[in-house]
Amino acid sequence: MRPDDWHLTEDLDDFLARAGDFLRSRPVLHNTPLTVLERLRTRGADTYGPGATVFGRLESGGEVRAVFYRLATRRLAVTPLSPEQADTLAARLAGLGHTPSGITADHDSATAFAAAWRRHAGAAAVADWRGRLHRLGTLTPPGPPPEGRGRVLGARDQEQLIDWCNEFAAAVGEAPTLDAGSWADSRFADKHFTFWETPDGTPVSFAGSTSVIGGMVRVDPVYTPAHLRGRGYAGAVTVEVSRAALAAGASEVVLFTNPANPTSNALYRRIGYVPVCEFTGYAFSCDSSHDVQEAGEERMEGAMGAA
């Protein structure tokens, strides 16, 4: 395998025409590329800020074997790579003068690329994010559920939703800067949201989800305010959005958790989510100030909120 087996382009339509079937062939592992690229396709190249977006595919034997993309934030995302594939990608990018600020991928691929990038570009890597990918097996609603019901959000819920998205962002280490004016350009705007409400109509938890893309829906974010946790609200609302995803035609429903949060990991397992693999993000020894704007999306949507 040679570095020039990696084919680079800034043309999203051409990239999707050549690599779209490959991405859709593994919707669980490819869930974030599927949603990020769909957002670029529908909202335009400047969705993640000004600057060139680069896409790449690895071809061998006439078939696509892996892909990567580097958004304007300069963070690299890759589908699963072998150590050899990671080395050829690092060599190709270094040879072309590319300077990614970091990488996010499944742990083995991210670690292999970080080591290869050090060899080819002399940049050290520091782990700055960890996530655990789960896929839904058999949906198992917890019993008995808390009193109340799920309700799909409407326009009248916008202020409450923005407030809670800011609280969620702060909880996972992102900048809580959303307001009514910036909402449409945020990573939350493309998602569908559901509240869990008490019998008197008071919202106590919420969950979001993507549209069905490649047969997959990702649940994200899930958030319950700190003073309302431990009452089963997060589990109830997650069941609601998971059931809705299946009803909408999803064959795979996935979510990410923070591996360091045993409460949320145990919760999602109880309702039927099965761990798939670990993901890791590395920051390279270069200026990563551009990484902030869409860090949550590129780092697999951040670690999911507290239960």
ZAGU-672561 format. One record per residue: x, y, z of N, C-alpha, C, O in turn. Coordinates in steps of 0.02 Angstrom, whole numbers, padded with zeros to 5 digits, always signed. Example, Ala and Ser with C-alpha at 12.3 -4.5 7.8 and 13.67 -1.06 7.14 Angstrom:
// residues 2
+00660-00284+00390+00615-00225+00390+00660-00165+00390+00712-00166+00423 +00642-00112+00354+00684-00053+00357+00645+00002+00394+00670+00057+00402 
This chain:
// residues 307
+00042-00060+00000+00000+00000+00000+00044+00062+00000+00092+00066+00038 +00027+00110-00042+00069+00170-00050+00031+00232-00028-00031+00233-00030 +00067+00285-00008+00033+00347+00011-00012+00374-00044-00064+00404-00030 +00007+00363-00108-00034+00391-00162-00096+00349-00176-00134+00364-00223 -00107+00296-00137-00172+00262-00140-00227+00303-00107-00286+00289-00116 -00206+00354-00069-00254+00400-00039-00269+00455-00089-00224+00489-00113 -00332+00464-00106-00354+00514-00155-00389+00570-00119-00439+00559-00085 -00363+00631-00126-00389+00689-00089-00428+00735-00136-00414+00740-00195 -00479+00767-00107-00519+00814-00145-00551+00864-00098-00558+00852-00038 -00570+00922-00125-00611+00969-00088-00683+00971-00115-00723+01012-00095 -00698+00925-00160-00764+00920-00192-00806+00869-00154-00797+00808-00163 -00853+00892-00113-00893+00847-00072-00936+00801-00116-00942+00742-00101 -00966+00828-00168-01010+00787-00210-00971+00730-00242-00994+00673-00244 -00911+00745-00267-00870+00692-00297-00850+00640-00244-00851+00580-00257 -00832+00664-00185-00812+00619-00132-00870+00572-00113-00859+00512-00106 -00930+00600-00104-00987+00559-00085-01006+00509-00140-01026+00453-00126 -00999+00531-00202-01014+00486-00258-00968+00425-00257-00989+00370-00275 -00906+00435-00236-00857+00381-00237-00854+00342-00172-00839+00282-00171 -00869+00376-00116-00860+00344-00050-00925+00335-00012-00924+00305+00043 -00981+00359-00038-01044+00356-00001-01065+00284+00015-01088+00271+00071 -01059+00238-00033-01079+00169-00020-01036+00139+00036-01062+00102+00078 -00972+00154+00036-00929+00129+00089-00951+00155+00157-00954+00116+00205 -00967+00219+00162-00989+00247+00226-01054+00215+00250-01062+00201+00309 -01100+00204+00204-01164+00174+00222-01158+00100+00238-01204+00071+00267 -01103+00068+00219-01096-00004+00230-01084-00021+00303-01095-00078+00323 -01063+00027+00344-01050+00015+00415-01078+00075+00455-01040+00114+00483 -01144+00081+00456-01173+00142+00485-01159+00152+00559-01160+00208+00583 -01147+00098+00596-01132+00106+00668-01064+00140+00677-01060+00193+00708 -01012+00110+00650-00945+00138+00657-00937+00204+00620-00896+00246+00639 -00975+00213+00567-00969+00274+00526-01022+00326+00543-01035+00371+00503 -01053+00321+00602-01110+00364+00616-01092+00438+00615-01131+00478+00589 -01034+00458+00641-01017+00529+00641-00999+00555+00571-01023+00608+00552 -00958+00519+00532-00948+00542+00463-01013+00549+00425-01022+00597+00386 -01059+00503+00434-01123+00507+00398-01160+00571+00416-01187+00605+00372 -01162+00589+00480-01200+00649+00500-01163+00713+00483-01194+00762+00462 -01097+00714+00492-01058+00773+00476-01062+00788+00401-01073+00845+00381 -01053+00737+00360-01053+00748+00288-01122+00766+00262-01128+00805+00215 -01174+00739+00293-01241+00758+00274-01254+00831+00291-01286+00867+00253 -01228+00853+00348-01236+00924+00366-01200+00969+00316-01226+01021+00296 -01140+00949+00296-01104+00987+00245-01142+00989+00179-01146+01040+00146 -01171+00932+00161-01206+00927+00097-01268+00972+00096-01282+01004+00046 -01304+00975+00152-01367+01012+00152-01358+01085+00172-01400+01127+00155 -01305+01101+00209-01298+01169+00235-01241+01208+00205-01236+01269+00217 -01196+01175+00167-01144+01212+00134-01075+01203+00165-01068+01182+00222 -01024+01220+00125-00955+01207+00144-00931+01248+00203-00883+01229+00236 -00964+01305+00218-00941+01347+00273-00976+01331+00338-00972+01370+00386 -01011+01274+00342-01048+01255+00402-01003+01253+00463-01024+01272+00517 -00942+01231+00455-00895+01225+00511-00844+01281+00512-00790+01274+00540 -00861+01337+00480-00817+01394+00481-00781+01403+00415-00783+01359+00372 -00748+01461+00407-00712+01474+00344-00650+01431+00338-00619+01413+00387 -00633+01416+00276-00573+01375+00264-00591+01313+00225-00649+01292+00224 -00541+01284+00194-00551+01226+00151-00566+01164+00192-00537+01153+00245 -00613+01124+00168-00627+01058+00195-00597+01007+00147-00608+01010+00087 -00559+00959+00174-00525+00910+00133-00554+00841+00148-00563+00823+00206 -00567+00803+00095-00593+00736+00102-00543+00688+00068-00510+00706+00020 -00539+00627+00094-00494+00579+00063-00522+00509+00067-00558+00491+00115 -00506+00469+00018-00526+00399+00018-00465+00356+00000-00424+00375-00041 -00461+00299+00032-00408+00251+00018-00437+00197-00027-00485+00163-00009 -00408+00190-00087-00432+00140-00134-00380+00086-00144-00321+00100-00149 -00403+00024-00147-00360-00033-00159-00402-00086-00194-00456-00103-00171 -00376-00112-00248-00413-00163-00285-00479-00138-00312-00526-00177-00320 -00483-00074-00326-00544-00045-00354-00598-00032-00303-00654-00015-00321 -00583-00041-00238-00633-00030-00186-00607+00021-00135-00547+00026-00122 -00655+00059-00106-00637+00105-00052-00629+00065+00012-00672+00025+00030 -00572+00075+00045-00556+00038+00107-00562+00081+00170-00572+00054+00224 -00555+00146+00163-00558+00192+00220-00566+00262+00193-00552+00276+00135 -00589+00307+00237-00595+00378+00218-00574+00421+00276-00570+00399+00334 -00560+00484+00260-00548+00534+00312-00579+00599+00288-00595+00607+00229 -00588+00645+00335-00604+00714+00318-00571+00759+00369-00562+00741+00426 -00554+00819+00346-00527+00871+00389-00566+00934+00376-00562+00963+00322 -00605+00955+00426-00647+01013+00418-00606+01077+00426-00545+01075+00437 -00641+01134+00421-00606+01198+00427-00574+01206+00495-00526+01245+00502 -00599+01170+00546-00569+01173+00613-00501+01139+00616-00464+01146+00664 -00484+01101+00563-00420+01067+00555-00415+01002+00595-00362+00971+00596 -00468+00982+00628-00468+00917+00662-00483+00862+00611-00527+00869+00569 -00444+00808+00615-00450+00753+00568-00497+00700+00597-00494+00686+00657 -00539+00671+00555-00580+00613+00575-00568+00559+00523-00566+00572+00463 -00561+00497+00546-00548+00441+00501-00594+00383+00519-00614+00376+00577 -00610+00342+00469-00642+00278+00481-00588+00229+00503-00529+00245+00498 -00606+00170+00528-00555+00124+00554-00498+00111+00505-00509+00098+00446 -00437+00115+00532-00376+00107+00493-00332+00053+00524-00330+00047+00586 -00297+00016+00483-00244-00027+00507-00182+00017+00519-00180+00073+00494 -00133-00007+00557-00072+00032+00566-00039+00051+00499-00014+00107+00492 -00040+00006+00450-00010+00022+00385-00050+00077+00350-00021+00123+00321 -00116+00072+00352-00157+00124+00321-00147+00192+00356-00145+00243+00323 -00142+00191+00422-00129+00253+00458-00062+00283+00439-00056+00344+00432 -00012+00241+00429+00054+00265+00411+00054+00297+00341+00084+00349+00330 +00019+00264+00293+00018+00293+00226-00021+00358+00224-00004+00403+00186 -00073+00364+00266-00111+00427+00268-00068+00482+00298-00066+00538+00272 -00032+00467+00352+00011+00517+00383+00065+00539+00334+00080+00599+00328 +00094+00492+00298+00145+00509+00249+00117+00553+00194+00149+00601+00172 +00057+00538+00171+00025+00577+00117+00011+00648+00140+00027+00696+00105 -00018+00655+00199-00036+00722+00224+00027+00763+00238+00030+00822+00222 +00077+00732+00269+00139+00768+00284+00173+00789+00219+00200+00844+00214 +00172+00746+00169+00203+00762+00105+00170+00820+00070+00203+00857+00032 +00106+00829+00081+00068+00883+00050+00067+00947+00093+00040+00997+00072 +00098+00944+00152+00101+01003+00194+00040+01015+00236+00031+01070+00263 -00004+00966+00244-00063+00973+00287-00042+00972+00360+00005+00937+00379 -00077+01010+00402-00060+01014+00473-00123+01006+00515-00148+01055+00543 -00151+00945+00520-00209+00935+00563-00193+00953+00635-00137+00941+00659 -00242+00980+00670-00231+00999+00739-00243+00941+00787-00225+00945+00846 -00273+00887+00762-00286+00829+00803-00324+00778+00764-00335+00786+00704 -00343+00724+00797-00380+00671+00764-00430+00641+00813-00417+00639+00873 -00486+00619+00787-00535+00581+00826-00555+00520+00786-00571+00526+00727 -00554+00462+00819-00572+00400+00785-00578+00345+00837-00568+00358+00897 -00595+00284+00815-00591+00229+00861-00520+00226+00890-00472+00247+00858 -00514+00200+00951-00452+00208+00988-00392+00181+00950-00340+00215+00947 -00397+00122+00921-00339+00092+00887-00318+00134+00828-00258+00144+00817 -00367+00158+00788-00349+00197+00729-00320+00265+00748-00270+00286+00719 -00350+00298+00798-00324+00363+00819-00254+00356+00847-00211+00398+00833 -00242+00304+00886-00176+00294+00916-00124+00277+00862-00068+00301+00865 -00144+00236+00814-00097+00219+00759-00080+00280+00718-00022+00290+00700 -00130+00323+00704-00115+00383+00665-00072+00431+00705-00027+00462+00678 -00086+00439+00770-00047+00485+00811+00026+00465+00811+00071+00507+00807 +00040+00399+00815+00109+00375+00813+00140+00388+00745+00198+00408+00740 +00101+00376+00691+00127+00388+00624+00139+00462+00611+00187+00481+00578 +00095+00505+00638+00103+00577+00628+00166+00602+00663+00199+00647+00638 +00181+00572+00720+00243+00591+00753+00304+00572+00711+00352+00610+00706 +00301+00513+00680+00357+00491+00638+00365+00536+00577+00421+00554+00559 +00310+00554+00545+00314+00590+00482+00315+00665+00489+00343+00700+00447 +00286+00692+00543+00281+00764+00551+00315+00790+00614+00320+00850+00624 +00338+00745+00657+00372+00766+00717+00328+00797+00770+00352+00833+00814 +00261+00786+00766+00214+00817+00813+00195+00767+00867+00177+00710+00853 +00199+00790+00929+00177+00749+00984+00100+00750+00989+00068+00796+00964 +00072+00699+01021+00000+00693+01028-00019+00685+01101+00014+00649+01138 -00072+00720+01121-00098+00715+01189-00171+00697+01185-00210+00730+01151 -00191+00644+01221-00262+00624+01221-00304+00679+01254-00289+00700+01309 -00356+00702+01219-00398+00756+01246-00472+00739+01246-00513+00781+01265 -00491+00679+01225-00562+00659+01226-00567+00584+01223-00528+00551+01189 -00615+00556+01260-00629+00485+01257-00704+00474+01255-00741+00509+01289 -00726+00427+01216-00797+00411+01211-00806+00336+01201-00761+00302+01178 -00864+00312+01218-00881+00241+01208-00943+00238+01165-00996+00265+01182 -00937+00205+01108-00992+00197+01062-01035+00137+01081-01009+00083+01095 -01101+00147+01082-01149+00093+01095-01198+00089+01037-01212+00139+01004 -01224+00030+01025-01278+00021+00978-01336-00013+01015-01326-00052+01061 -01396+00003+00992-01456-00026+01024-01465-00098+01003-01466-00114+00943 -01471-00142+01053-01490-00211+01040-01566-00217+01044-01602-00196+00999 -01589-00246+01099-01662-00251+01111-01682-00195+01159-01658-00194+01216 -01724-00151+01136-01746-00095+01179-01785-00123+01238-01834-00159+01229 -01763-00106+01298-01793-00133+01359-01811-00076+01405-01769-00054+01445 -01872-00050+01402-01891+00006+01445-01884-00013+01518-01905-00067+01539 -01855+00031+01558-01848+00016+01630-01917+00017+01663-01961+00055+01643 -01925-00024+01713-01990-00024+01746-01982-00020+01822-01933-00047+01849 -02028+00012+01855-02081+00052+01824-02052+00119+01800-02006+00145+01832 -02078+00148+01746-02053+00212+01723-02074+00268+01771-02122+00259+01809 -02039+00324+01770-02061+00381+01811-02127+00407+01786-02145+00399+01728 -02164+00440+01830-02227+00470+01809-02213+00524+01757-02163+00559+01759 -02258+00530+01710-02252+00581+01658-02256+00551+01589-02280+00495+01580 -02231+00589+01541-02235+00566+01471-02183+00602+01430-02156+00654+01450 -02169+00574+01371-02125+00608+01324-02166+00655+01279-02224+00641+01264 -02135+00710+01259-02169+00757+01214-02118+00786+01166-02066+00812+01187 -02133+00782+01101-02090+00811+01050-02093+00887+01056-02147+00915+01064 -02035+00920+01053-02032+00992+01063-02062+01030+01004-02059+01008+00947 -02092+01087+01020-02117+01133+00970-02085+01201+00976-02038+01210+01016 -02108+01248+00937-02078+01315+00936-02080+01349+01004-02035+01387+01021 -02131+01336+01043-02138+01370+01108-02085+01346+01158-02077+01377+01210 -02050+01292+01142-02000+01264+01188-01929+01288+01174-01882+01266+01207 -01921+01334+01126-01855+01352+01103-01812+01382+01159-01753+01364+01165 -01840+01426+01199-01800+01457+01251-01775+01406+01302-01716+01407+01321 -01819+01361+01323-01799+01309+01370-01746+01264+01340-01698+01245+01373 -01755+01246+01276-01707+01202+01242-01639+01235+01238-01588+01202+01252 -01636+01298+01220-01571+01333+01215-01537+01334+01284-01477+01322+01288 -01575+01348+01336-01546+01350+01403-01516+01282+01421-01460+01279+01447 -01552+01229+01407-01527+01163+01426-01469+01140+01381-01425+01105+01404 -01470+01159+01317-01413+01143+01274-01350+01179+01299-01296+01150+01296 -01357+01240+01323-01300+01275+01353-01275+01239+01416-01215+01233+01427 -01322+01216+01457-01302+01179+01517-01267+01114+01498-01217+01095+01529 -01294+01080+01447-01262+01018+01424-01192+01032+01399-01144+00996+01415 -01185+01085+01358-01119+01102+01330-01069+01114+01386-01012+01090+01383 -01088+01152+01437-01043+01165+01493-01025+01100+01529-00968+01092+01551 -01073+01054+01535-01060+00991+01570-01009+00947+01535-00974+00908+01567 -01004+00953+01467-00957+00911+01430-00896+00951+01407-00859+00928+01364 -00886+01010+01435-00825+01048+01421-00826+01091+01359-00774+01112+01336 -00886+01105+01332-00891+01149+01275-00911+01219+01298-00931+01229+01355 -00906+01267+01253-00924+01336+01270-00999+01345+01267-01029+01334+01214 -01032+01365+01322-01105+01375+01322-01124+01443+01295-01140+01489+01333 -01122+01451+01229-01130+01517+01197-01193+01522+01154-01200+01570+01117 -01238+01474+01160-01298+01476+01117-01346+01531+01138-01355+01544+01197 -01377+01561+01088-01435+01604+01100-01480+01598+01039-01466+01561+00992 -01535+01635+01039-01583+01629+00984-01552+01646+00917-01569+01616+00866 -01505+01693+00916-01474+01714+00854-01425+01663+00826-01417+01658+00765 -01392+01626+00869-01341+01578+00846-01367+01507+00840-01332+01463+00816 -01428+01496+00862-01455+01428+00863-01453+01394+00794-01433+01337+00788 -01475+01430+00743-01481+01400+00676-01415+01374+00649-01414+01329+00608 -01359+01403+00671-01293+01382+00648-01259+01332+00695-01203+01312+00683 -01293+01314+00748-01262+01270+00798-01269+01197+00778-01308+01180+00733 -01231+01153+00810-01234+01082+00795-01298+01050+00821-01312+00992+00804 -01336+01086+00862-01398+01058+00889-01457+01070+00842-01508+01035+00847 -01451+01118+00797-01510+01141+00760-01539+01089+00713-01598+01091+00698 -01498+01041+00691-01522+00991+00643-01556+00932+00677-01578+00885+00643 -01559+00932+00743-01583+00872+00778-01656+00879+00799-01686+00933+00798 -01684+00822+00817-01752+00818+00841-01751+00807+00916-01712+00766+00941 -01792+00845+00953-01788+00843+01026-01854+00822+01057-01908+00836+01032 -01847+00787+01113-01904+00764+01152-01892+00781+01226-01837+00770+01252 -01943+00807+01259-01942+00818+01331-01973+00758+01366-02018+00726+01339 -01949+00743+01426-01989+00704+01473-02020+00753+01521-01986+00794+01551 -02086+00750+01527-02123+00797+01569-02157+00760+01627-02179+00703+01619 -02160+00792+01684-02199+00766+01740-02273+00773+01724-02291+00807+01676 -02317+00741+01763-02389+00745+01747-02417+00815+01743-02467+00827+01709 -02385+00864+01777-02411+00933+01773-02381+00971+01715-02393+01031+01708 -02343+00937+01671-02316+00969+01611-02249+01003+01620-02228+01041+01576 -02214+00991+01676-02149+01021+01688-02094+00980+01655-02087+00921+01670 -02053+01009+01610-01997+00971+01580-01945+00955+01632-01926+00998+01672 -01920+00893+01632-01870+00872+01681-01809+00839+01649-01759+00828+01683 -01812+00825+01585-01755+00795+01549-01768+00802+01475-01825+00812+01454 -01715+00798+01435-01727+00800+01362-01676+00756+01327-01622+00742+01354 -01693+00736+01267-01648+00698+01224-01656+00721+01153-01711+00740+01131 -01601+00720+01116-01602+00738+01045-01582+00677+01003-01556+00628+01029 -01595+00682+00939-01575+00629+00894-01567+00657+00824-01598+00708+00806 -01526+00624+00784-01518+00643+00714-01576+00616+00673-01615+00575+00697 -01582+00640+00612-01626+00608+00564-01596+00540+00544-01538+00526+00558 -01636+00500+00510-01611+00435+00486-01564+00448+00427-01583+00479+00377 -01501+00425+00434-01451+00434+00381-01416+00366+00372-01387+00340+00420 -01420+00339+00313-01389+00274+00301-01418+00219+00345-01384+00172+00363 -01482+00226+00363-01515+00178+00406-01499+00186+00480-01518+00143+00520 -01464+00240+00499-01440+00249+00567-01468+00313+00597-01476+00364+00562 -01483+00311+00662-01499+00370+00701-01451+00371+00761-01441+00319+00793 -01423+00429+00775-01382+00437+00836-01421+00477+00887-01446+00532+00872 -01428+00451+00947-01459+00486+01002-01406+00532+01034-01353+00509+01054 -01422+00596+01037-01373+00645+01063-01402+00715+01056-01427+00732+01002 -01400+00755+01108-01376+00740+01175-01433+00713+01219-01491+00714+01199 -01415+00689+01279-01464+00673+01331-01443+00713+01392-01385+00712+01412 -01490+00749+01421-01472+00793+01478-01529+00798+01528-01588+00807+01510 -01511+00793+01591-01556+00805+01647-01521+00854+01694-01464+00842+01713 -01554+00909+01713-01523+00955+01761-01502+00918+01825-01534+00870+01846 -01447+00941+01855-01417+00905+01910-01465+00890+01967-01463+00836+01996 -01508+00938+01983-01553+00928+02041-01610+00880+02027-01648+00864+02073 -01616+00857+01964-01671+00811+01946-01645+00741+01929-01684+00698+01909 -01581+00730+01937-01553+00665+01918-01569+00611+01969-01587+00625+02027 -01561+00549+01947-01572+00492+01991-01645+00472+01998-01661+00432+02042 -01689+00498+01955-01761+00484+01961-01787+00445+01900-01848+00434+01894 -01742+00426+01855-01763+00387+01797-01784+00427+01737-01806+00398+01687 -01777+00493+01740-01801+00535+01684-01759+00525+01621-01786+00521+01566 -01692+00521+01629-01649+00512+01570-01663+00446+01535-01664+00443+01473 -01673+00394+01574-01688+00329+01543-01755+00331+01506-01761+00304+01452 -01804+00364+01537-01870+00367+01505-01868+00405+01440-01898+00383+01390 -01834+00462+01438-01833+00502+01377-01790+00469+01324-01803+00475+01264 -01737+00433+01345-01696+00397+01296-01736+00340+01264-01729+00328+01204 -01777+00306+01303-01820+00255+01274-01868+00286+01224-01880+00257+01171 -01895+00344+01240-01942+00378+01194-01909+00392+01127-01938+00376+01075 -01849+00423+01127-01818+00441+01063-01792+00379+01027-01790+00378+00965 -01772+00328+01064-01749+00266+01032-01807+00232+00997-01800+00208+00941 -01865+00229+01031-01924+00199+01000-01945+00239+00938-01965+00209+00888 -01941+00305+00942-01959+00347+00885-01912+00335+00826-01933+00336+00769 -01847+00325+00841-01798+00312+00788-01815+00247+00752-01812+00244+00691 -01831+00195+00790-01849+00131+00759-01913+00139+00717-01918+00111+00662 -01962+00177+00743-02024+00187+00706-02012+00226+00642-02049+00219+00593 -01961+00269+00641-01945+00309+00582-01907+00269+00530-01893+00294+00475 -01889+00207+00546-01857+00164+00496-01784+00150+00508-01751+00119+00466 -01756+00172+00564-01685+00160+00578-01674+00086+00591-01710+00055+00630 -01623+00058+00560-01603-00011+00574-01549-00013+00628-01537-00065+00659 -01516+00044+00639-01465+00050+00691-01477+00115+00729-01487+00167+00699 -01475+00110+00796-01480+00168+00839-01419+00167+00884-01405+00117+00917 -01382+00222+00886-01318+00223+00921-01316+00284+00968-01355+00331+00961 -01269+00281+01015-01255+00338+01057-01184+00331+01084-01156+00276+01086 -01156+00387+01105-01091+00389+01138-01100+00406+01211-01144+00444+01230 -01057+00377+01254-01055+00395+01324-00984+00414+01343-00936+00400+01307 -00978+00446+01400-00914+00459+01431-00894+00396+01469-00930+00378+01516 -00840+00362+01452-00822+00300+01487-00810+00310+01562-00814+00263+01600 -00795+00372+01582-00781+00386+01652-00844+00397+01693-00840+00409+01753 -00903+00394+01661-00966+00405+01697-01002+00338+01705-01040+00318+01660 -00992+00303+01761-01023+00236+01768-01099+00239+01772-01132+00191+01753 -01127+00295+01796-01199+00300+01801-01233+00298+01733-01279+00259+01722 -01209+00340+01686-01240+00341+01620-01226+00277+01581-01270+00253+01545 -01166+00249+01588-01151+00187+01553-01197+00130+01577-01221+00091+01536 -01208+00126+01642-01252+00074+01668-01324+00085+01646-01359+00037+01630 -01345+00147+01644-01413+00163+01623-01426+00139+01552-01476+00104+01540 -01382+00157+01506-01395+00140+01436-01391+00065+01425-01426+00038+01382 -01349+00030+01462-01348-00043+01456-01413-00073+01480-01438-00122+01450 -01442-00046+01533-01505-00073+01559-01561-00067+01508-01606-00110+01506 -01559-00016+01467-01615-00008+01419-01600-00038+01351-01638-00029+01303 -01543-00073+01346-01530-00111+01285-01472-00090+01242-01461-00119+01189 -01434-00039+01263-01377-00018+01223-01315-00059+01240-01298-00068+01299 -01281-00084+01188-01225-00129+01196-01160-00094+01174-01159-00065+01120 -01107-00095+01216-01045-00062+01195-01016-00093+01131-01017-00154+01122 -00991-00050+01087-00961-00072+01024-00886-00065+01026-00849-00113+01014 -00862-00005+01040-00790+00007+01044-00777+00074+01077-00822+00115+01086 -00713+00085+01094-00692+00147+01124-00666+00194+01070-00636+00173+01020 -00677+00259+01080-00652+00311+01035-00606+00357+01075-00615+00367+01135 -00557+00385+01040-00509+00430+01072-00495+00489+01026-00493+00482+00965 -00487+00547+01056-00464+00606+01020-00395+00626+01044-00381+00624+01104 -00352+00645+00998-00286+00670+01014-00278+00740+00986-00300+00755+00930 -00246+00784+01024-00226+00849+00999-00151+00846+00983-00112+00819+01022 -00132+00873+00926-00062+00873+00906-00028+00938+00929-00062+00987+00946 +00037+00937+00929+00075+00994+00955+00078+01050+00905+00130+01065+00877 +00019+01081+00895+00014+01139+00852-00043+01180+00879-00078+01158+00924 -00054+01240+00852-00107+01284+00876-00174+01253+00862-00192+01243+00804 -00213+01237+00914-00279+01206+00906-00335+01254+00922-00391+01232+00937 -00321+01320+00918-00372+01368+00937-00433+01364+00892-00488+01382+00913 -00424+01340+00830-00481+01335+00784-00525+01276+00800-00578+01267+00770 -00504+01235+00848-00539+01173+00862-00603+01184+00901-00644+01138+00907 -00614+01243+00927-00665+01252+00978-00735+01252+00949-00780+01222+00979 -00747+01283+00893-00814+01298+00870-00859+01236+00866-00915+01237+00890 -00833+01182+00836-00875+01123+00828-00841+01062+00859-00846+01007+00832 -00808+01072+00915-00772+01016+00947-00819+00959+00962-00800+00901+00954 -00880+00973+00984-00926+00920+01002-00942+00875+00943-00941+00814+00950 -00957+00904+00886-00974+00865+00827-00916+00823+00804-00923+00764+00791 -00857+00854+00800-00800+00817+00774-00774+00766+00822-00744+00717+00801 -00785+00775+00886-00764+00727+00936-00822+00681+00954-00835+00667+01013 -00857+00659+00903-00912+00613+00911-00967+00641+00956-00996+00605+00997 -00980+00704+00947-01035+00739+00980-01025+00746+01055-01074+00756+01091 -00964+00741+01079-00952+00749+01150-00974+00688+01189-01002+00641+01160 -00962+00687+01252-00984+00632+01295-01054+00648+01320-01067+00704+01342 -01098+00599+01317-01168+00612+01329-01181+00633+01401-01144+00616+01447 -01235+00670+01409-01250+00703+01473-01268+00655+01529-01279+00596+01518 -01271+00683+01589-01281+00643+01649-01352+00616+01652-01399+00646+01627 -01358+00558+01684-01422+00526+01692-01458+00552+01754-01514+00531+01769 
